[in-house]
Amino acid sequence: MSIAADNAASNYVRPEGPLCLSGPLARPEPGQLPLRGDLAHIALAGTHLAAHYVIPTLAKISEKDVTLKLAPVADGEDHCVLEAGSAVEVLDIAGDWVWLCSGAEGPAGYCLTSDLA
């Protein structure tokens, strides 16, 4: 797996000043947004609460379409399919699994590191 040296920071404006979350939001469906309890995409910092926010690293899906999973396990629920060669944003890598998204608006899910070009 090779991940682009440039990260996606130039594509997103980092929040400045105090962040305040004013009122409840409907919880998004799993995989809808790049949001977990422990991590979220930096672009969601002003609207969604997470323990940490990630500036993503750019990558591409390899030569074949990839089905994203909702959990980092082989028998996890299928979420959506990303086409071969699609640009993605890597948010977390743990073992053989990558948590990634198509952008700050999602979708987000897990695939194997070997699924990246």
C-alpha positions in Angstrom: 0.0 0.0 0.0 1.3 3.4 -0.8 -0.4 6.5 0.5 0.1 9.9 -1.2 2.7 12.0 0.6 0.4 15.0 0.5 -2.5 14.9 3.0 -6.0 16.3 2.4 -5.4 19.2 4.8 -5.3 21.7 2.0 -8.8 20.7 1.0 -10.4 21.5 4.4 -10.5 24.6 6.5 -9.4 23.9 10.0 -11.9 25.4 12.5 -10.7 28.5 14.3 -11.8 30.1 17.5 -14.0 28.4 20.1 -16.1 25.5 18.9 -19.5 25.1 20.4 -22.0 22.4 19.8 -25.4 24.0 20.2 -28.1 21.4 20.6 -28.7 17.8 19.7 -28.2 16.4 16.3 -29.8 13.3 14.8 -27.2 10.4 15.0 -26.1 9.6 11.5 -26.6 6.0 10.2 -23.4 3.9 10.5 -21.1 4.6 7.7 -22.9 7.7 6.5 -20.3 10.1 7.8 -16.6 9.6 8.8 -17.5 9.7 12.5 -16.8 7.2 15.2 -17.0 7.7 19.0 -13.2 8.0 19.2 -12.4 9.7 15.8 -13.9 12.0 13.3 -12.9 13.7 10.1 -11.5 17.2 10.8 -14.2 18.8 8.6 -16.8 17.6 11.2 -15.2 19.3 14.1 -17.6 22.2 14.2 -20.7 20.0 14.0 -20.0 16.6 15.6 -18.4 15.7 18.9 -15.6 13.1 18.9 -12.6 12.5 21.2 -10.1 13.2 18.4 -10.3 14.7 14.9 -8.2 13.4 12.0 -6.7 15.2 9.1 -7.0 12.5 6.4 -4.2 11.2 4.1 -5.0 10.7 0.5 -5.0 7.3 -1.2 -6.6 5.4 -4.0 -8.6 2.2 -4.3 -6.6 -0.5 -6.2 -7.4 -2.1 -9.5 -10.7 -3.7 -8.4 -13.9 -2.4 -6.8 -13.9 -2.6 -3.0 -16.8 -3.3 -0.7 -16.5 -1.2 2.5 -17.5 -2.9 5.7 -19.2 -1.3 8.8 -16.7 -3.1 11.1 -13.1 -4.1 10.6 -13.8 -7.9 10.4 -14.1 -10.1 7.3 -17.7 -11.1 8.1 -18.7 -7.5 8.9 -21.8 -6.0 7.4 -21.3 -4.7 3.8 -21.9 -1.0 3.5 -21.1 0.3 0.0 -18.9 -0.3 -3.0 -16.1 2.1 -4.0 -15.0 1.8 -7.7 -11.4 0.9 -8.6 -9.1 3.9 -8.8 -11.4 6.0 -6.6 -9.7 8.7 -4.5 -10.2 8.1 -0.8 -9.2 9.7 2.5 -7.5 7.4 5.1 -8.5 8.2 8.6 -7.1 5.3 10.6 -5.0 2.1 10.1 -5.1 -0.8 12.6 -3.5 -4.0 11.6 -4.7 -5.1 8.2 -7.7 -2.8 8.3 -8.1 0.8 7.1 -10.9 3.2 8.1 -11.5 5.6 5.2 -14.0 7.8 3.5 -14.8 9.3 0.1 -14.8 12.7 1.7 -16.1 14.6 4.7 -19.7 13.8 3.7 -19.0 10.1 3.5 -19.5 7.3 3.0 -17.0 5.8 5.4 -16.1 2.3 6.2 -13.4 -0.3 6.5 -11.3 -2.2 3.9 -8.1 -4.2 3.9 -4.8 -2.3 3.5 -4.2 -4.5 0.4 -7.3 -2.9 -1.2 -5.4 0.4 -1.6 -3.1 1.1 -4.5 
